[in-house]
Amino acid sequence: KKTGEVLKQARLKDAIYKYFSAPVAADGRIYILSEAGKVSVVKPGPDWEVIQTNDMHDAAYATPAIVDNKIYLRTDWGLYCLAKTN
């Protein structure tokens, strides 16, 4: 909405942790990486919903990067590149 009114406010049910990274958007989704290494994929909109949450099993403080249809996630012990396969 153009008014700035909050349309929905809620917690990410499987990823209730601290967040140091910024959310990023690509391909019609929002990607959010928690300090505990939980990656949530959110469908944006007024009735946004969590599509999936995955556990990287490692602490994470860096914002995910999206380049050439790939998402890069950096944790304390690794750098991951995720991409769709055809």
Secondary structure, DSSP 4 states (H G I P E B T S, - for coil): -TT---------TT--S---SPPEEETTEEEEE-TTSEEEEEE-STT-EEEEEEE-SS---SPPEEETTEEEEE-SS-EEEEE---
